[in-house]
Amino acid sequence: MVELLRKLKRALVAWRERAKVRSEAARAFRYDERQFMQNAGALHLDRKAAARAEIVMGYHVLEKGLTMPRRRLGFGKGAVVHLVNLIGSFERRFGTDDSQVRHAVAVLRAYRELHSESPDPMPRLDAFLAAHPDVPAADEPHVKRSDFFEAKEAPFPQFAASRHVCRHFAGPVPAETIKSAVELALTAPSACNRQHARVHVIDDSGLRDRLFAAQGGTRGFGSDADKVLVVTSDLSAVRWGWERHDCYVNGGIFVMNLCYALHYFGVAHCILHWSVSPEVDRAAHEFLGIPPNEAIVQVIACGMPPEEFDVAASPRLAVSDVLTWHGGEK
Protein backbone atom coordinates (compact mmCIF):
# COMPACT_ATOMS: atom_id res chain seq x y z
CA MET A 1 0.00 0.00 0.00
CA VAL A 2 2.80 2.42 0.89
CA GLU A 3 4.57 1.77 -2.40
CA LEU A 4 1.31 2.28 -4.30
CA LEU A 5 0.77 5.62 -2.60
CA ARG A 6 4.31 6.66 -3.52
CA LYS A 7 3.70 5.77 -7.16
CA LEU A 8 0.44 7.71 -7.17
CA LYS A 9 2.17 10.71 -5.62
CA ARG A 10 4.96 10.61 -8.24
CA ALA A 11 2.36 10.30 -11.03
CA LEU A 12 0.45 13.29 -9.63
CA VAL A 13 3.61 15.40 -9.40
CA ALA A 14 4.53 14.47 -12.99
CA TRP A 15 0.99 15.31 -14.19
CA ARG A 16 1.11 18.72 -12.46
CA GLU A 17 4.51 19.45 -14.01
CA ARG A 18 3.28 18.57 -17.49
CA ALA A 19 0.15 20.67 -16.99
CA LYS A 20 2.31 23.61 -15.90
CA VAL A 21 4.52 23.29 -19.00
CA ARG A 22 1.45 23.08 -21.27
CA SER A 23 0.03 26.22 -19.68
CA GLU A 24 3.35 28.08 -19.97
CA ALA A 25 3.79 27.04 -23.59
CA ALA A 26 0.26 28.09 -24.53
CA ARG A 27 0.77 31.54 -22.98
CA ALA A 28 4.20 31.88 -24.59
CA PHE A 29 2.99 30.99 -28.09
CA ARG A 30 0.02 33.37 -27.77
CA TYR A 31 2.50 36.11 -26.86
CA ASP A 32 4.67 35.18 -29.85
CA GLU A 33 1.66 35.34 -32.16
CA ARG A 34 0.66 38.80 -30.93
CA GLN A 35 4.22 40.09 -31.21
CA PHE A 36 4.52 38.71 -34.75
CA MET A 37 1.20 40.12 -35.92
CA GLN A 38 1.93 43.54 -34.46
CA ASN A 39 5.52 43.85 -35.68
CA ALA A 40 6.47 41.47 -38.52
CA GLY A 41 7.62 43.35 -41.58
CA ALA A 42 5.51 41.14 -43.83
CA LEU A 43 2.43 42.73 -42.25
CA HIS A 44 3.84 46.26 -41.90
CA LEU A 45 5.58 47.13 -45.16
CA ASP A 46 5.06 50.84 -44.47
CA ARG A 47 7.88 50.75 -41.91
CA LYS A 48 11.40 51.71 -42.94
CA ALA A 49 13.07 48.57 -41.60
CA ALA A 50 10.56 46.37 -43.44
CA ALA A 51 11.02 48.29 -46.68
CA ARG A 52 14.81 48.01 -46.38
CA ALA A 53 14.60 44.27 -45.70
CA GLU A 54 12.54 43.77 -48.86
CA ILE A 55 15.17 45.67 -50.86
CA VAL A 56 17.98 43.57 -49.36
CA MET A 57 16.15 40.40 -50.32
CA GLY A 58 15.66 41.84 -53.81
CA TYR A 59 19.29 42.68 -54.41
CA HIS A 60 20.34 39.36 -52.91
CA VAL A 61 18.43 37.57 -55.67
CA LEU A 62 20.40 39.48 -58.29
CA GLU A 63 23.70 39.05 -56.43
CA LYS A 64 23.17 35.30 -56.50
CA GLY A 65 22.56 35.48 -60.23
CA LEU A 66 25.69 37.56 -60.78
CA THR A 67 27.83 34.97 -58.98
CA MET A 68 26.24 31.71 -60.11
CA PRO A 69 28.43 28.89 -61.46
CA ARG A 70 26.57 28.82 -64.78
CA ARG A 71 25.51 32.42 -65.12
CA ARG A 72 23.29 33.15 -68.10
CA LEU A 73 22.61 36.54 -69.63
CA GLY A 74 19.10 37.84 -69.33
CA PHE A 75 18.44 36.33 -65.91
CA GLY A 76 16.25 38.10 -63.38
CA LYS A 77 14.54 40.70 -65.57
CA GLY A 78 11.44 40.64 -63.40
CA ALA A 79 13.60 40.93 -60.27
CA VAL A 80 15.33 43.99 -61.75
CA VAL A 81 12.04 45.81 -62.36
CA HIS A 82 10.78 44.87 -58.91
CA LEU A 83 13.96 46.13 -57.24
CA VAL A 84 13.86 49.41 -59.17
CA ASN A 85 10.29 49.94 -57.95
CA LEU A 86 11.20 49.09 -54.36
CA ILE A 87 14.13 51.51 -54.31
CA GLY A 88 12.05 54.29 -55.84
CA SER A 89 9.33 53.83 -53.25
CA PHE A 90 11.88 53.72 -50.41
CA GLU A 91 13.65 56.90 -51.52
CA ARG A 92 10.38 58.80 -51.85
CA ARG A 93 9.33 57.85 -48.34
CA PHE A 94 12.60 57.69 -46.40
CA GLY A 95 15.27 59.50 -48.44
CA THR A 96 18.44 58.29 -50.14
CA ASP A 97 20.86 58.05 -47.20
CA ASP A 98 20.92 54.30 -46.59
CA SER A 99 23.93 52.03 -47.18
CA GLN A 100 21.89 48.93 -48.02
CA VAL A 101 19.75 50.77 -50.55
CA ARG A 102 22.90 52.26 -52.07
CA HIS A 103 24.31 48.76 -52.48
CA ALA A 104 21.09 47.70 -54.17
CA VAL A 105 21.67 50.45 -56.74
CA ALA A 106 25.26 49.24 -57.12
CA VAL A 107 24.05 45.69 -57.80
CA LEU A 108 21.68 47.01 -60.47
CA ARG A 109 24.58 48.86 -62.11
CA ALA A 110 26.69 45.69 -62.04
CA TYR A 111 23.79 43.85 -63.68
CA ARG A 112 23.56 46.52 -66.39
CA GLU A 113 27.30 46.43 -67.05
CA LEU A 114 27.16 42.66 -67.42
CA HIS A 115 24.48 43.18 -70.07
CA SER A 116 26.19 46.13 -71.75
CA GLU A 117 26.37 44.32 -75.09
CA SER A 118 22.92 42.75 -74.82
CA PRO A 119 20.63 43.57 -77.76
CA ASP A 120 17.65 43.81 -75.42
CA PRO A 121 16.93 47.42 -74.41
CA MET A 122 16.58 48.26 -70.73
CA PRO A 123 15.14 51.79 -70.77
CA ARG A 124 13.61 51.59 -67.28
CA LEU A 125 16.87 50.45 -65.71
CA ASP A 126 18.94 52.93 -67.72
CA ALA A 127 16.75 55.83 -66.61
CA PHE A 128 16.94 54.69 -63.00
CA LEU A 129 20.74 54.41 -63.07
CA ALA A 130 21.04 57.81 -64.78
CA ALA A 131 19.30 59.26 -61.73
CA HIS A 132 21.97 57.67 -59.48
CA PRO A 133 25.22 58.65 -61.27
CA ASP A 134 27.32 58.68 -58.09
CA VAL A 135 26.83 54.96 -57.31
CA PRO A 136 29.46 52.71 -58.93
CA ALA A 137 28.84 49.08 -59.84
CA ALA A 138 29.03 46.56 -57.02
CA ASP A 139 32.20 44.53 -56.90
CA GLU A 140 31.26 40.86 -56.65
CA PRO A 141 34.69 39.34 -55.86
CA HIS A 142 36.25 36.73 -58.12
CA VAL A 143 38.63 34.73 -55.95
CA LYS A 144 41.10 31.88 -56.09
CA ARG A 145 40.56 28.97 -53.74
CA SER A 146 43.94 29.49 -52.10
CA ASP A 147 43.12 33.13 -51.37
CA PHE A 148 39.61 32.33 -50.12
CA PHE A 149 40.95 30.03 -47.40
CA GLU A 150 44.27 31.72 -46.67
CA ALA A 151 43.05 33.26 -43.39
CA LYS A 152 42.06 29.95 -41.79
CA GLU A 153 45.06 30.11 -39.43
CA ALA A 154 44.80 33.89 -38.92
CA PRO A 155 43.58 35.61 -35.74
CA PHE A 156 39.82 35.31 -35.34
CA PRO A 157 38.87 38.80 -36.65
CA GLN A 158 40.54 38.05 -40.01
CA PHE A 159 39.30 34.47 -40.06
CA ALA A 160 35.67 35.47 -39.36
CA ALA A 161 35.76 38.20 -42.00
CA SER A 162 37.11 35.73 -44.59
CA ARG A 163 34.17 33.32 -44.33
CA HIS A 164 31.57 33.75 -47.07
CA VAL A 165 28.79 31.69 -48.55
CA CYS A 166 30.01 29.87 -51.66
CA ARG A 167 27.65 28.40 -54.26
CA HIS A 168 30.39 26.83 -56.39
CA PHE A 169 30.97 23.13 -55.76
CA ALA A 170 33.41 21.04 -57.77
CA GLY A 171 34.17 17.90 -55.80
CA PRO A 172 33.17 15.52 -53.00
CA VAL A 173 33.76 16.31 -49.34
CA PRO A 174 35.49 13.41 -47.54
CA ALA A 175 33.44 11.87 -44.76
CA GLU A 176 36.31 12.42 -42.32
CA THR A 177 36.26 16.15 -43.10
CA ILE A 178 32.55 16.33 -42.24
CA LYS A 179 33.20 14.44 -39.00
CA SER A 180 36.04 16.79 -38.10
CA ALA A 181 33.91 19.85 -38.81
CA VAL A 182 31.04 18.55 -36.66
CA GLU A 183 33.46 17.67 -33.86
CA LEU A 184 34.83 21.22 -33.92
CA ALA A 185 31.31 22.66 -34.06
CA LEU A 186 30.49 20.82 -30.84
CA THR A 187 32.50 23.47 -28.98
CA ALA A 188 29.47 25.75 -29.46
CA PRO A 189 27.79 26.81 -26.21
CA SER A 190 24.28 25.62 -25.40
CA ALA A 191 21.77 26.29 -22.64
CA CYS A 192 22.82 24.41 -19.49
CA ASN A 193 25.17 22.37 -21.72
CA ARG A 194 22.20 20.37 -23.01
CA GLN A 195 23.72 20.27 -26.51
CA HIS A 196 20.48 20.27 -28.48
CA ALA A 197 22.05 20.13 -31.97
CA ARG A 198 22.07 17.08 -34.24
CA VAL A 199 23.42 16.80 -37.80
CA HIS A 200 21.99 14.62 -40.56
CA VAL A 201 24.29 14.17 -43.57
CA ILE A 202 22.44 13.74 -46.86
CA ASP A 203 24.83 11.84 -49.13
CA ASP A 204 22.33 10.67 -51.75
CA SER A 205 21.59 12.79 -54.83
CA GLY A 206 17.95 11.71 -54.93
CA LEU A 207 17.31 12.76 -51.34
CA ARG A 208 19.34 15.94 -51.92
CA ASP A 209 17.20 16.95 -54.90
CA ARG A 210 13.99 16.16 -53.08
CA LEU A 211 15.08 18.22 -50.08
CA PHE A 212 16.14 21.16 -52.26
CA ALA A 213 12.83 21.03 -54.14
CA ALA A 214 11.07 21.32 -50.77
CA GLN A 215 13.36 24.13 -49.62
CA GLY A 216 13.00 26.07 -52.86
CA GLY A 217 16.15 28.22 -52.93
CA THR A 218 18.92 26.33 -54.74
CA ARG A 219 18.12 26.79 -58.41
CA GLY A 220 21.31 27.10 -60.45
CA PHE A 221 23.70 25.47 -58.00
CA GLY A 222 21.97 22.87 -55.80
CA SER A 223 22.64 19.96 -58.14
CA ASP A 224 26.39 20.58 -57.74
CA ALA A 225 26.34 20.07 -53.96
CA ASP A 226 28.08 16.89 -52.87
CA LYS A 227 26.51 16.67 -49.44
CA VAL A 228 23.78 18.44 -47.51
CA LEU A 229 23.91 18.93 -43.75
CA VAL A 230 20.52 19.17 -42.07
CA VAL A 231 20.99 20.67 -38.62
CA THR A 232 18.23 19.84 -36.18
CA SER A 233 17.59 20.54 -32.52
CA ASP A 234 16.35 17.89 -30.11
CA LEU A 235 13.14 19.08 -28.48
CA SER A 236 13.65 16.42 -25.81
CA ALA A 237 16.21 18.78 -24.25
CA VAL A 238 13.60 21.53 -23.75
CA ARG A 239 12.52 21.55 -20.10
CA TRP A 240 10.10 24.52 -19.68
CA GLY A 241 7.36 26.15 -21.70
CA TRP A 242 9.24 29.44 -21.67
CA GLU A 243 12.03 27.73 -23.61
CA ARG A 244 9.97 27.50 -26.81
CA HIS A 245 12.72 29.34 -28.75
CA ASP A 246 15.68 27.47 -27.28
CA CYS A 247 15.85 24.77 -29.93
CA TYR A 248 16.34 27.41 -32.63
CA VAL A 249 18.58 29.69 -30.59
CA ASN A 250 20.94 26.87 -29.61
CA GLY A 251 20.65 25.29 -33.04
CA GLY A 252 21.56 28.62 -34.65
CA ILE A 253 24.62 29.00 -32.45
CA PHE A 254 25.70 25.51 -33.49
CA VAL A 255 25.12 26.32 -37.19
CA MET A 256 27.43 29.32 -37.03
CA ASN A 257 30.12 27.29 -35.32
CA LEU A 258 29.68 24.55 -37.93
CA CYS A 259 30.08 27.08 -40.75
CA TYR A 260 33.30 28.38 -39.21
CA ALA A 261 34.49 24.77 -38.91
CA LEU A 262 33.65 24.03 -42.56
CA HIS A 263 35.53 27.14 -43.62
CA TYR A 264 38.50 26.12 -41.49
CA PHE A 265 38.61 22.73 -43.21
CA GLY A 266 38.35 24.26 -46.68
CA VAL A 267 34.78 23.22 -47.46
CA ALA A 268 32.60 25.48 -49.61
CA HIS A 269 29.15 25.83 -48.08
CA CYS A 270 25.89 27.70 -48.51
CA ILE A 271 23.46 28.21 -45.63
CA LEU A 272 19.84 27.70 -46.66
CA HIS A 273 16.81 28.79 -44.67
CA TRP A 274 14.14 26.33 -43.61
CA SER A 275 11.13 28.65 -43.78
CA VAL A 276 8.55 26.15 -44.98
CA SER A 277 4.95 25.19 -44.31
CA PRO A 278 4.10 22.60 -41.64
CA GLU A 279 3.18 20.17 -44.43
CA VAL A 280 6.59 20.49 -46.09
CA ASP A 281 8.39 20.18 -42.75
CA ARG A 282 6.44 17.05 -41.87
CA ALA A 283 7.12 15.51 -45.28
CA ALA A 284 10.86 16.25 -45.01
CA HIS A 285 10.99 14.56 -41.62
CA GLU A 286 9.41 11.50 -43.18
CA PHE A 287 11.45 11.13 -46.38
CA LEU A 288 14.72 11.97 -44.63
CA GLY A 289 13.97 9.73 -41.66
CA ILE A 290 14.44 12.51 -39.09
CA PRO A 291 12.75 11.71 -35.76
CA PRO A 292 9.74 13.91 -34.90
CA ASN A 293 11.41 15.11 -31.69
CA GLU A 294 14.04 16.92 -33.79
CA ALA A 295 13.12 20.34 -35.18
CA ILE A 296 14.84 21.21 -38.46
CA VAL A 297 16.80 24.43 -37.90
CA GLN A 298 18.92 24.93 -41.02
CA VAL A 299 20.11 23.26 -44.20
CA ILE A 300 23.71 23.62 -45.44
CA ALA A 301 24.81 22.68 -48.96
CA CYS A 302 28.45 21.54 -49.11
CA GLY A 303 31.14 20.67 -51.61
CA MET A 304 34.80 21.20 -52.31
CA PRO A 305 35.30 24.44 -54.26
CA PRO A 306 36.83 24.85 -57.74
CA GLU A 307 40.16 26.63 -58.27
CA GLU A 308 38.40 29.96 -58.96
CA PHE A 309 34.89 31.22 -58.26
CA ASP A 310 32.74 34.27 -57.51
CA VAL A 311 31.22 35.30 -54.18
CA ALA A 312 28.56 37.88 -53.43
CA ALA A 313 29.70 41.11 -51.79
CA SER A 314 26.74 41.21 -49.35
CA PRO A 315 27.91 44.25 -47.31
CA ARG A 316 27.17 44.30 -43.59
CA LEU A 317 25.39 46.98 -41.60
CA ALA A 318 27.45 49.51 -39.70
CA VAL A 319 28.00 48.88 -35.99
CA SER A 320 25.98 52.03 -35.28
CA ASP A 321 22.98 50.41 -37.01
CA VAL A 322 23.20 47.36 -34.75
CA LEU A 323 24.55 48.46 -31.38
CA THR A 324 22.33 50.19 -28.79
CA TRP A 325 23.66 51.30 -25.42
CA HIS A 326 21.43 51.28 -22.33
CA GLY A 327 23.28 53.32 -19.75
CA GLY A 328 27.05 53.51 -19.29
CA GLU A 329 29.60 54.87 -21.73
CA LYS A 330 29.04 54.88 -25.47
N, C-alpha and C positions, 0 to 999 in steps of 0.2 A: 504493500500500500504506500509506504513512504517513497519508494522508487517511482511509483506511478505518479504520485503528487509532484515529485521533482521534474519528471518528464513533462507533465502538464504545465508546470510553471515555466520551464524553458521554452515550450511551444508558445505560451502566451507572450513571453518577452519577445520572442522572435516575430510573432504576429504584430505586436505593437511597433516594433522597429520597422518592419516592412510598411506598415500603415503610415508611419511618420515619414518615411522616405517617399512614398507615393504622394502624400500631401505636399511635401516640400517640392517635389518635382513638378507637380501640377501648378503650384503657385509660380515656380521659377519659369516654366514654359509660357504661362500666361503673361508674365512680365516681359519675356523675350518677344512675344508676339506684339504686344503693345509698343515696345521700343522700336521694333522693326517697322511697324505700320506708320509710326509717327516720324521716323527719321530716315528710313532707307532711301537712297538716292533714286532708286527705280520708281518710287512713288512721289518724289519731290524734285523733279527735274528743273524746277525754277531756282533751285539753290546753286550757288557758285560752285561748291565742291562737287555736287552731282554733275553739273555741266562740264566741269574740268575732267572728271573721271570718264565721262562718255567720250570726250575728245581723246584722252589717253588710250582708251580701248580702240578708238578709230585709227589713230596713227600706229598703234601696235600691229594692227592687221596689215597695214602697208609695209611696216618695217619687216615683218615676217616675210612678206612677198619679195622685198628687196634683197633679202639674205637667204632665200631658199636654195637648196642644192640644185634644183632644176628650174631655175627662174625662167619664166616665159614672158615675153613682151605682151602688153595689153591686159595684164592681170589687174583685178581690183578696180575697174572703172566705176562701178557703182559705189565702192567704198571711198573713192576719191571725191565724188560729188557729195556724198553724205558728210565727209569730213569738212569739206569747204563750207557746207551749210552750217555745220555745228560751230565752226570757228567764227563765221560771220555773226551768228546769233550770240555767241559768247562775248565777242568784242563790242557788240551794240549794247549789251546789258551790263558788262562788267569791266570794259576797257581792254587795252592791249598789253598791259604790264603783267605778264604771267609767263614763267619760264617753260611750263609744259605746253602751253598753247603756242609759244614761239617755236618749240621743237616740232610741233605738229606741222607748222608752216614749212619748217626746214625739211621735213620728210616729204611733203608735197613737192617741194622744189627738187629734191633728189629723184623723186618719181618722174618729174617732168624732164629732167636732164637725161635720165635713162632712156626716155622715149623721144629724145630730141630729133632723131631721124625717122620717127614713125610717120607714116603717111596720114594717119588719122588725126584730124584737127582736135584741139582741146581748148576751145575758146573760153569756156568757163574757168578752167584752171589757169590759163594764161592771164586772164583779166584779174583773177584773184592774186596771183603772184606779182603782177605789176603793181598792185596796191600794197605790197609788202617788199619793196626793193632792198631793204636793209637786212633781210634774213637770208643768209647763205644756205646752200644745200646741206642737209645732214650728212655727216661722215659715218657711214656704216662700215666699221673696220674690216679689212681683209687681213687675215693673220696666218702665220705659219704655225703649225702644231708646236714646234719647239718653243716659239715665243709665247704661245698661249699658256703653256704650263711651266714657264721658266721661273715663276715666283713661288712654286710649291714649297720650296725650302726657305723662303724669305720670311721676315717678321710678319706677324699676323695682319697688320694693316695693309701691307702690299699683297699678301696672299688673298685676303678677303676681297680686295678691289679687283683682283685678277680673275675671279670666278665669274663666268657668264654662262647663260643658257646657250647651248650649241645644238643646232638641228641638223648637223651634218654627221652622218654615221657611215663608216667605211669598213668596219670589221667587227668580228665577234669579241665580246668581253669574256676573258677567262673566268671560270667559276670561282677560282681562288681569289681573283681580284674583287669580285662581288662580296665574297666572304670577308675579306680583309676590310673592305669599305664598311660593311655592316658592323663588324667588330669595333672599328674606330668610332662609328656613329653611336655605339652604345655608351660612349662617355657623356652623352647628352643628359642634362638634368631632367628629373621628373618628380612630380608631386609625391612627397614622402617616399621617394625611391621605389615607387610601384612599377616603374618601367612598363608603361602601357603599350609601347610600340611593338608591332610585328611586321615582318617583311615577306611578301609573297613574290617569288621570282617567276615571271612568265617567260618561259624559254621555248615556246611553241608558236610558230607563225600564225596558225589558225586562231589560237586563243588571243594572240596579240591583236590581230586584225578585228576580231569580234569586240575586244575591249575598246579599241580605238574608235570603232564605229559607234559604240555606246557613248564614249566620251565626247566625240565630235569636234576635236580641235587639232587633228594631226595631218590634215590633207597636205600633200606635197612632200612629206618627209617621214611619216609614221612607218611606212613599209620598209624603210631602211634600218629601223631600230633592231638591234640584235636581241636585246632583252628589255623587259618592262618590269619595274619594281612597283608593286602595289603596297603602299604603306598603310597599315591599319592600326587601330587602337583598341585594345581589349577592354570592353565595357565591364568585364568582370572585376576590374581593378577600381571601378567607381564605387565609392562607399556612401555618399550622401546625395540627396536630391539637389543640393546647391552646386554640386560638381558637374552639372549637365554639360558644361563646356570643356571639362578637363581632358576628355579623350582627344579633342581637336587641338587644344592648347599644347598638351604634351606631345601629341603626334606631330604637330607643326615644328616644335623644337627639334624633335628627332629628325624630321625631314631636312631641316637646314643643316644639321650636323652631318647627315648622310650626303648631302650635296657637296659640302666641303670635303668630305672623305673621298667621294668620287673624283672631285677635281684633283685632290692630292695624288690619287693613283692614276691620273691621266685618262679618265673616262669622260667622254662627251656625254652630256645629259641635258634633258629638257623637262622641266617641271610642268605637269599638266593638272589643271584643276579637276575636281570631281564634284561639279555643281550640276547634279542630275536629278531627275524625278525619282520619287520612291520606287516606282515600277522598274526603272532602269537599274537603280541600286540593288534592288532585290534580285533582279535577273543576273547581274554581274556576280553577286554572291553565289548564286547557284551554278553558273557555268564555269566559274573559276574555282569553285569548291572552297570558298572562304566561309568559315563558321559564322553563324548569325550574331554571335557575341562580339564580333570584331567589326567596328565601324571603319569604312574606307575613308581615309583622310586625304591621300594624294596619290597620284600616279606619276612615275618618272620613266621616261624613255631613255634608253642607254645604248651606247655603241662606242667602238674605238673611232677616233676622228681621222679624217684624211690628212694629207700633208699640208694642205692649205684650205681655208674656208672663210666664210663671212659670219660676222656676229652683229646683232642689232645694238645700236648705241644705247638706247633706253636710258636716258639721263635720269638721275635721282633728284629728288626734292632737296632744297637747301635745308640745312640744320634749323634755320629760323622758321621754316614752314612746319617743322615736326616737333621741336622742343618747346615746351611750356614750363615756365618756372612758377612754383607756388610758394612764395616766401623765400628768404635767403638771397644770396648774391646771384646776379645774372651774368 
